[in-house]
């Protein structure tokens, strides 16, 4: 039985239509409805004529023939590509039969005219908007034609019904009911859950609901993570603050005790012991500075001043003046510098650390530092370039990690905090920092700030100054 139904409903051909084309599948389903139900109606109407009308003539045969054509047209189509042609054949055959019927069944008043409404509906559904318009125009023209020939010629009549009013009314009743059934079956399908488009919409609706639920769950999870992260950051900040303060007390005690012992044993300590005490006090002092650096790094954002309109050009000049104590330093400032709504203390800290890094680690007699600014796309880019010893690319990532230094602290005392602080501040602005450097070729640090902070209407001429400040 299942095989019979699959054959009747052309299941194989239906499955050849891509699943992601619900409109095409819906058209095939309507084609199936019209073909099978239309063939049954043709058989019923023709049989009724043969049984109720004496000497009905060839017309019932034409109607039987239309039913056969509709079934053959439905069962013989083999490919998805030829479906549209089969739709057109089916509708054209129906139109031709209605035209033939009208001559002997009442002309303009033939009951078969009601089927044209069904044909127009199916033309729109099966062949699309343009074809539906053409079928509508043709039907309207055909009705006008029937009016003309019925009114002014003797080409049409009720000869099939022998002018019997009972047969005429009976024919009208039967065809009206059958045409209503065709329309009702089509409408019922379009509004049912079997409608491919409705099924696809329901499927998409369900998928959308599932995605919304998934997004809502993920959003709740992200909110939970954000709350936990905020709590963790707050706890880490408190820990860093407490740890740095609490650890300083015993460190100071150790330093003080070392000093007391030296004073108490003055003149009696061996030179090696004096060296050890100096080393101990040096390590205590370094630990104290490391704790200060840890506190500065952890609280650099939270301890910054409130946001305000900051003229970056003025900040850079102010920072440059702080390095005036270095007689061998030449600082050049050029380019475009905006006014940003941002924390001035953070901007100042970034340039202080970058310039300090460029000068402190440069062993040359003549130190050169150049600072420039430019706007590229949606970002302001700032560059700090020096003529120092350069940095091996192997260490480009290491220099941005807190407490990491390239030189042993016994040779060059530094906390390794400056560049990590710069990186933290720049990333707080949703920017990024880059380094381009190699051994013996100096270093170029570039960082960007998104223009969402920009409060400059435009770059005026005064912001294109070229500076050559020799300090």
BELSULLIN-V142351 format. One record per residue. N is the residue number from 1. RES is the residue in one letter. SS is DSSP state (H for helix, E for strand, - for the rest). Layout:
{{N | RES | SS} {N | RES | SS}}
This chain:
{{1 | X | -} {2 | X | H} {3 | X | H} {4 | X | H} {5 | X | H} {6 | X | H} {7 | X | H} {8 | X | H} {9 | X | -} {10 | X | -} {11 | X | H} {12 | X | H} {13 | X | H} {14 | X | H} {15 | X | H} {16 | X | H} {17 | X | -} {18 | X | -} {19 | X | -} {20 | X | -} {21 | X | -} {22 | X | H} {23 | X | H} {24 | X | H} {25 | X | H} {26 | X | H} {27 | X | H} {28 | X | H} {29 | X | H} {30 | X | H} {31 | X | H} {32 | X | H} {33 | X | H} {34 | X | H} {35 | X | H} {36 | X | H} {37 | X | H} {38 | X | H} {39 | X | H} {40 | X | H} {41 | X | H} {42 | X | H} {43 | X | H} {44 | X | H} {45 | X | H} {46 | X | H} {47 | X | H} {48 | X | H} {49 | X | H} {50 | X | H} {51 | X | H} {52 | X | H} {53 | X | -} {54 | X | -} {55 | X | -} {56 | X | -} {57 | X | -} {58 | X | -} {59 | X | H} {60 | X | H} {61 | X | H} {62 | X | H} {63 | X | H} {64 | X | H} {65 | X | H} {66 | X | H} {67 | X | H} {68 | X | H} {69 | X | H} {70 | X | H} {71 | X | H} {72 | X | H} {73 | X | H} {74 | X | H} {75 | X | H} {76 | X | -} {77 | X | -} {78 | X | -} {79 | X | -} {80 | X | H} {81 | X | H} {82 | X | H} {83 | X | H} {84 | X | H} {85 | X | H} {86 | X | H} {87 | X | H} {88 | X | H} {89 | X | H} {90 | X | H} {91 | X | H} {92 | X | H} {93 | X | H} {94 | X | H} {95 | X | H} {96 | X | H} {97 | X | H} {98 | X | H} {99 | X | H} {100 | X | H} {101 | X | H} {102 | X | H} {103 | X | H} {104 | X | H} {105 | X | -} {106 | X | -} {107 | X | H} {108 | X | H} {109 | X | H} {110 | X | -} {111 | X | H} {112 | X | H} {113 | X | H} {114 | X | H} {115 | X | H} {116 | X | H} {117 | X | H} {118 | X | H} {119 | X | H} {120 | X | H} {121 | X | H} {122 | X | H} {123 | X | H} {124 | X | H} {125 | X | H} {126 | X | H} {127 | X | H} {128 | X | -} {129 | X | H} {130 | X | H} {131 | X | H} {132 | X | H} {133 | X | H} {134 | X | H} {135 | X | H} {136 | X | H} {137 | X | H} {138 | X | H} {139 | X | H} {140 | X | H} {141 | X | H} {142 | X | H} {143 | X | H} {144 | X | H} {145 | X | H} {146 | X | H} {147 | X | H} {148 | X | H} {149 | X | H} {150 | X | H} {151 | X | H} {152 | X | H} {153 | X | -} {154 | X | -} {155 | X | -} {156 | X | -} {157 | X | -} {158 | X | -} {159 | X | H} {160 | X | H} {161 | X | H} {162 | X | -} {163 | X | -} {164 | X | -} {165 | X | H} {166 | X | H} {167 | X | H} {168 | X | H} {169 | X | H} {170 | X | H} {171 | X | H} {172 | X | H} {173 | X | H} {174 | X | H} {175 | X | H} {176 | X | H} {177 | X | H} {178 | X | H} {179 | X | H} {180 | X | H} {181 | X | H} {182 | X | H} {183 | X | H} {184 | X | H} {185 | X | H} {186 | X | H} {187 | X | H} {188 | X | H} {189 | X | H} {190 | X | H} {191 | X | H} {192 | X | -} {193 | X | -} {194 | X | -} {195 | X | -} {196 | X | H} {197 | X | H} {198 | X | H} {199 | X | H} {200 | X | H} {201 | X | H} {202 | X | H} {203 | X | H} {204 | X | H} {205 | X | H} {206 | X | H} {207 | X | H} {208 | X | H} {209 | X | H} {210 | X | H} {211 | X | H} {212 | X | H} {213 | X | H} {214 | X | H} {215 | X | H} {216 | X | H} {217 | X | H} {218 | X | H} {219 | X | H} {220 | X | H} {221 | X | H} {222 | X | H} {223 | X | H} {224 | X | H} {225 | X | H} {226 | X | H} {227 | X | H} {228 | X | H} {229 | X | H} {230 | X | H} {231 | X | H} {232 | X | H} {233 | X | H} {234 | X | H} {235 | X | H} {236 | X | H} {237 | X | H} {238 | X | H} {239 | X | H} {240 | X | H} {241 | X | H} {242 | X | H} {243 | X | H} {244 | X | H} {245 | X | H} {246 | X | H} {247 | X | H} {248 | X | H} {249 | X | H} {250 | X | H} {251 | X | H} {252 | X | H} {253 | X | H} {254 | X | H} {255 | X | H} {256 | X | H} {257 | X | H} {258 | X | H} {259 | X | H} {260 | X | H} {261 | X | H} {262 | X | H} {263 | X | H} {264 | X | H} {265 | X | -} {266 | X | -} {267 | X | -} {268 | X | -} {269 | X | -} {270 | X | -} {271 | X | H} {272 | X | H} {273 | X | H} {274 | X | H} {275 | X | H} {276 | X | H} {277 | X | H} {278 | X | H} {279 | X | H} {280 | X | H} {281 | X | H} {282 | X | H} {283 | X | H} {284 | X | H} {285 | X | H} {286 | X | H} {287 | X | H} {288 | X | H} {289 | X | H} {290 | X | H} {291 | X | H} {292 | X | H} {293 | X | H} {294 | X | H} {295 | X | H} {296 | X | H} {297 | X | H} {298 | X | H} {299 | X | H} {300 | X | -} {301 | X | -} {302 | X | -} {303 | X | -} {304 | X | -} {305 | X | -} {306 | X | -} {307 | X | E} {308 | X | E} {309 | X | E} {310 | X | E} {311 | X | E} {312 | X | H} {313 | X | H} {314 | X | H} {315 | X | H} {316 | X | H} {317 | X | H} {318 | X | H} {319 | X | H} {320 | X | H} {321 | X | H} {322 | X | H} {323 | X | -} {324 | X | -} {325 | X | -} {326 | X | -} {327 | X | -} {328 | X | -} {329 | X | E} {330 | X | E} {331 | X | E} {332 | X | E} {333 | X | E} {334 | X | E} {335 | X | E} {336 | X | -} {337 | X | -} {338 | X | -} {339 | X | E} {340 | X | E} {341 | X | E} {342 | X | E} {343 | X | E} {344 | X | H} {345 | X | H} {346 | X | H} {347 | X | H} {348 | X | H} {349 | X | H} {350 | X | H} {351 | X | H} {352 | X | H} {353 | X | H} {354 | X | H} {355 | X | H} {356 | X | H} {357 | X | H} {358 | X | H} {359 | X | H} {360 | X | H} {361 | X | -} {362 | X | -} {363 | X | -} {364 | X | -} {365 | X | -} {366 | X | -} {367 | X | E} {368 | X | E} {369 | X | E} {370 | X | E} {371 | X | E} {372 | X | E} {373 | X | E} {374 | X | E} {375 | X | E} {376 | X | E} {377 | X | -} {378 | X | -} {379 | X | E} {380 | X | E} {381 | X | E} {382 | X | E} {383 | X | E} {384 | X | E} {385 | X | E} {386 | X | E} {387 | X | -} {388 | X | -} {389 | X | -} {390 | X | -} {391 | X | -} {392 | X | -} {393 | X | H} {394 | X | H} {395 | X | H} {396 | X | -} {397 | X | -} {398 | X | H} {399 | X | H} {400 | X | H} {401 | X | -} {402 | X | -} {403 | X | -} {404 | X | -} {405 | X | -} {406 | X | -} {407 | X | -} {408 | X | -} {409 | X | -} {410 | X | -} {411 | X | -} {412 | X | -} {413 | X | -} {414 | X | -} {415 | X | -} {416 | X | -} {417 | X | -} {418 | X | H} {419 | X | H} {420 | X | H} {421 | X | H} {422 | X | H} {423 | X | H} {424 | X | H} {425 | X | H} {426 | X | H} {427 | X | H} {428 | X | H} {429 | X | -} {430 | X | -} {431 | X | -} {432 | X | -} {433 | X | E} {434 | X | E} {435 | X | E} {436 | X | E} {437 | X | E} {438 | X | -} {439 | X | -} {440 | X | -} {441 | X | -} {442 | X | -} {443 | X | E} {444 | X | E} {445 | X | E} {446 | X | E} {447 | X | E} {448 | X | E} {449 | X | E} {450 | X | E} {451 | X | H} {452 | X | H} {453 | X | H} {454 | X | E} {455 | X | -} {456 | X | -} {457 | X | -} {458 | X | -} {459 | X | -} {460 | X | -} {461 | X | H} {462 | X | H} {463 | X | H} {464 | X | H} {465 | X | -} {466 | X | E} {467 | X | -} {468 | X | -} {469 | X | E} {470 | X | E} {471 | X | -}}
